[in-house]
Structure formats: C-alpha cells, structure tokens
Amino acid sequence: MPSAQLSLVLSVLIVLAGCAGNPMSGDDGGRPEGAGQAANTARQSPVSTRAIPPEPELTEVQQQLVERARTAAASQAWDDAAQALEQLLQQRDDLPRLTARLAWVRQQQGRTAEATTLYRDAVAANPADALSINNLALLLREAGDFRQASEVLEQGLAYSPQVPELHFNLAVLSELYLLDLPRALDHYRQYQALLPTPEKRVEGWIADIERRVDES
C-alpha cells in the first residue's frame, strides 16, 4: 500500500509546473484526465482541463490587468502578477475569483500564510469554488492540520457534491493521514461513481481497503 506523502491538488490547465491548481488559467470544474500515478507510488490528485471563461464583468482596462497577471504568471514573474491582481482587487473586491488568483500567486511565492488567508476569503465568498477549496486543503495539509483540511473538503462537497476530485482528495486524506478507512472507502466509491469510466488503480485501492476493514 502506498505510504508516501500526497499533495491534495486539483490541477487545471497548467501554465506553470506546481503543486497547487492554477486559477490563472482554468476554472474549478472538469473531468479528471490522466489522473495520478500507478498504484505502487504516492497517490496523486487527478488533473482536469477546461478553459477559463471570459470576464464579462470587467472593464477593458481591468481585463488588460487580468491578461497582464496571466502573462506574468506564465513567466513566473510573481511580483508583477501580484501587483496586477492587487490593482484589480482595489477596484473589484466583489469578485472572489480574483482573490483566489492572488492567493495562488502568493502560494507560488512561498507566502503560505498570506495565501491561506486569501483562499479562506475566496472560499467564504464562494463556497462552491472547488479549486480554492482544494488549494486551501493542500496548504492546511502541508501545515499538518489534517482535521481542518478534512473540514474544508467536506465544506466543498456540501456545495459541489458532483466534483469527483473533492471526493478523491478527501478519500486520500482520510486513508493516509486520518486513518479513517470507512470514510476513505466511501469517498473512493463516490469518486469512481462520478467518472465516465472508473479507474482501475482506484478499484485496487478500494479492494485493499475493503480487505483491511474486514480484518479490523
């Protein structure tokens, strides 16, 4: 059974390599594709690919700031990306997705405390933002706060029960960190049920957990 560390990641269309899902280039939906590694390695989160929708609420000047932030992020010019997003938020603090994007940039800069606060703000304003939910859970897991990471994922599922990645990440957290096998089993099964084609690697994990639960 795998025992290496897991990153609770909901990735979207990747502009830059990194652990956290990138809200600069995608949204929080989508079907898992190319998910994870083989069953004898650390369990990884699935990857989804969907293009970001346009920003109809923004003015032309504000949209230019969005593009500036995306371009800067693609070049890993984090300071410039953060500056553009901060300018936007001064004008449009009513759009939680901008807060989520700034949180992601701060996360890339290693400013995890600030990123955590910003993700919390984004999730409070939009509890259905599965991408921010997962990125916040990642930071909490990295900080060793497994219970709170679990609560964040549960909150996400209360608003977005049809997002398979939330079930997957909660299942892995429950199995490897909280040692709650029945809950892990439940969410692995729900994850599989939401996929167009169930994953064979997860079928193997389910069988393994069922055996361990029966033996306990």
C-alpha positions as CSV (number, residue, x, y, z in Angstrom):
1,M,0.0,0.0,0.0
2,P,1.3,3.5,-0.8
3,S,2.6,5.5,2.2
4,A,4.4,8.4,0.6
5,Q,3.2,11.9,1.0
6,L,0.3,13.1,-1.1
7,S,-0.4,16.6,-2.5
8,L,-4.0,17.5,-2.3
9,V,-4.1,19.1,-5.6
10,L,-6.9,19.9,-8.0
11,S,-4.9,20.9,-11.2
12,V,-6.4,22.7,-14.1
13,L,-4.8,23.6,-17.5
14,I,-1.2,24.2,-16.3
15,V,0.7,27.3,-17.3
16,L,3.5,26.6,-14.9
17,A,4.5,23.4,-13.1
18,G,3.5,23.4,-9.4
19,C,1.6,21.7,-6.7
20,A,-1.5,24.0,-6.5
21,G,-4.3,24.1,-9.0
22,N,-3.8,27.2,-11.2
23,P,-6.8,29.6,-11.2
24,M,-5.0,31.9,-13.6
25,S,-5.7,29.6,-16.5
26,G,-8.7,27.4,-15.7
27,D,-11.8,27.1,-13.7
28,D,-12.8,24.6,-11.0
29,G,-14.7,22.1,-13.0
30,G,-13.9,19.4,-15.4
31,R,-13.4,15.7,-15.5
32,P,-10.2,14.1,-14.3
33,E,-7.9,13.1,-17.0
34,G,-4.5,11.4,-16.8
35,A,-5.0,11.1,-13.1
36,G,-2.2,10.3,-10.9
37,Q,0.5,7.6,-10.8
38,A,0.5,3.8,-10.7
39,A,-0.9,2.2,-7.5
40,N,2.6,1.5,-6.2
41,T,3.5,5.2,-5.9
42,A,2.2,8.1,-3.9
43,R,-1.4,8.7,-4.7
44,Q,-1.7,11.9,-6.7
45,S,-4.7,14.0,-7.4
46,P,-6.4,13.9,-10.8
47,V,-5.9,16.5,-13.5
48,S,-8.8,18.3,-15.3
49,T,-8.6,20.6,-18.3
50,R,-11.1,23.3,-19.0
51,A,-10.5,26.7,-20.4
52,I,-11.3,29.7,-18.3
53,P,-14.5,31.6,-19.3
54,P,-14.2,35.3,-20.2
55,E,-14.5,38.0,-17.6
56,P,-17.7,39.8,-18.7
57,E,-18.0,41.9,-15.6
58,L,-14.6,43.6,-16.1
59,T,-14.0,46.8,-18.0
60,E,-11.5,46.8,-20.8
61,V,-8.8,48.2,-18.6
62,Q,-9.5,45.7,-15.9
63,Q,-9.4,42.9,-18.4
64,Q,-6.0,44.1,-19.5
65,L,-4.8,43.8,-15.9
66,V,-6.1,40.2,-15.9
67,E,-4.1,39.5,-19.0
68,R,-1.0,41.2,-17.5
69,A,-1.3,38.9,-14.5
70,R,-1.7,35.8,-16.6
71,T,1.3,36.7,-18.8
72,A,3.4,37.5,-15.7
73,A,2.4,34.2,-14.1
74,A,3.3,32.3,-17.2
75,S,6.8,33.8,-17.0
76,Q,6.9,33.2,-13.2
77,A,7.1,37.0,-12.7
78,W,5.2,36.6,-9.5
79,D,5.7,40.1,-8.2
80,D,4.3,41.6,-11.4
81,A,1.4,39.2,-11.3
82,A,0.6,40.0,-7.7
83,Q,0.8,43.7,-8.4
84,A,-1.7,43.5,-11.3
85,L,-4.1,41.4,-9.2
86,E,-3.8,43.8,-6.2
87,Q,-4.7,46.7,-8.5
88,L,-7.7,44.7,-9.7
89,L,-8.9,43.9,-6.3
90,Q,-8.7,47.5,-5.3
91,Q,-11.3,48.2,-7.9
92,R,-13.2,44.9,-7.9
93,D,-13.2,43.3,-4.5
94,D,-16.6,41.9,-5.3
95,L,-15.0,39.1,-7.5
96,P,-13.8,36.3,-5.3
97,R,-12.0,34.6,-8.3
98,L,-9.6,37.5,-8.3
99,T,-8.8,36.8,-4.6
100,A,-8.3,33.1,-5.5
101,R,-5.8,34.1,-8.2
102,L,-3.9,36.3,-5.9
103,A,-3.8,33.5,-3.3
104,W,-2.4,31.2,-5.9
105,V,0.4,33.7,-6.8
106,R,1.2,34.1,-3.1
107,Q,1.4,30.3,-2.8
108,Q,3.9,30.2,-5.7
109,Q,5.9,32.9,-3.9
110,G,6.1,30.7,-0.8
111,R,4.0,33.2,1.2
112,T,1.8,30.5,2.5
113,A,0.2,32.3,5.5
114,E,-1.0,35.1,3.2
115,A,-2.1,32.5,0.6
116,T,-4.1,30.6,3.2
117,T,-5.9,33.8,4.4
118,L,-6.7,34.8,0.8
119,Y,-8.0,31.3,0.0
120,R,-10.2,31.4,3.1
121,D,-11.6,34.8,1.9
122,A,-12.2,33.4,-1.6
123,V,-14.0,30.3,-0.2
124,A,-16.1,32.4,2.2
125,A,-17.3,34.5,-0.7
126,N,-17.8,31.5,-3.0
127,P,-18.1,28.2,-1.1
128,A,-18.7,26.4,-4.4
129,D,-15.1,27.2,-5.6
130,A,-13.7,23.7,-5.7
131,L,-10.3,24.9,-7.0
132,S,-9.8,27.2,-4.0
133,I,-11.2,24.5,-1.7
134,N,-8.5,22.1,-2.9
135,N,-5.7,24.6,-2.8
136,L,-6.7,25.6,0.7
137,A,-6.8,22.0,1.8
138,L,-3.3,21.5,0.3
139,L,-1.9,24.3,2.4
140,L,-3.6,23.0,5.6
141,R,-2.3,19.5,4.9
142,E,1.2,20.8,4.4
143,A,0.9,22.7,7.7
144,G,-0.1,19.4,9.4
145,D,-3.7,20.5,10.1
146,F,-5.3,17.3,8.7
147,R,-8.6,17.8,10.5
148,Q,-9.1,21.3,9.2
149,A,-8.1,20.2,5.7
150,S,-10.8,17.5,6.0
151,E,-13.4,20.0,7.1
152,V,-12.6,22.3,4.2
153,L,-13.1,19.4,1.7
154,E,-16.3,18.4,3.4
155,Q,-17.5,22.0,3.1
156,G,-16.6,21.9,-0.6
157,L,-18.6,18.7,-1.1
158,A,-21.6,20.3,0.7
159,Y,-21.7,22.8,-2.2
160,S,-20.2,20.8,-5.0
161,P,-21.0,17.1,-4.4
162,Q,-20.6,16.3,-8.1
163,V,-16.9,17.3,-8.3
164,P,-15.1,14.0,-8.3
165,E,-11.7,15.5,-7.3
166,L,-13.1,16.6,-3.9
167,H,-14.1,13.0,-3.2
168,F,-10.7,11.7,-4.3
169,N,-8.8,14.1,-2.2
170,L,-10.9,13.6,0.9
171,A,-10.6,9.8,0.4
172,V,-6.8,10.0,0.3
173,L,-6.6,12.4,3.3
174,S,-8.9,10.0,5.2
175,E,-6.9,6.9,4.4
176,L,-3.3,8.1,4.7
177,Y,-3.5,10.9,7.2
178,L,-6.6,10.5,9.4
179,L,-6.6,6.6,9.2
180,D,-10.4,6.7,8.7
181,L,-10.7,3.7,6.4
182,P,-14.6,3.6,6.2
183,R,-14.8,7.2,5.2
184,A,-11.9,6.8,2.7
185,L,-13.8,3.8,1.2
186,D,-17.0,5.8,0.9
187,H,-15.4,8.7,-0.9
188,Y,-13.3,6.5,-3.2
189,R,-16.5,4.8,-4.2
190,Q,-18.2,8.1,-4.8
191,Y,-15.3,9.3,-6.9
192,Q,-15.5,6.2,-9.1
193,A,-19.3,6.6,-9.5
194,L,-18.8,10.1,-10.8
195,L,-16.3,9.2,-13.5
196,P,-17.4,8.2,-17.0
197,T,-15.0,5.2,-16.7
198,P,-13.9,4.0,-13.2
199,E,-10.2,3.9,-12.7
200,K,-8.5,0.5,-12.3
201,R,-5.9,1.8,-9.8
202,V,-8.7,3.1,-7.6
203,E,-10.5,-0.2,-7.9
204,G,-7.4,-1.8,-6.5
205,W,-7.3,0.7,-3.6
206,I,-10.9,0.0,-2.8
207,A,-10.4,-3.7,-2.7
208,D,-7.4,-3.2,-0.4
209,I,-9.3,-1.0,2.0
210,E,-12.3,-3.4,2.0
211,R,-9.9,-6.2,3.0
212,R,-8.4,-4.1,5.7
213,V,-11.8,-3.1,7.1
214,D,-13.0,-6.7,7.1
215,E,-9.8,-7.7,9.0
216,S,-10.1,-5.0,11.6
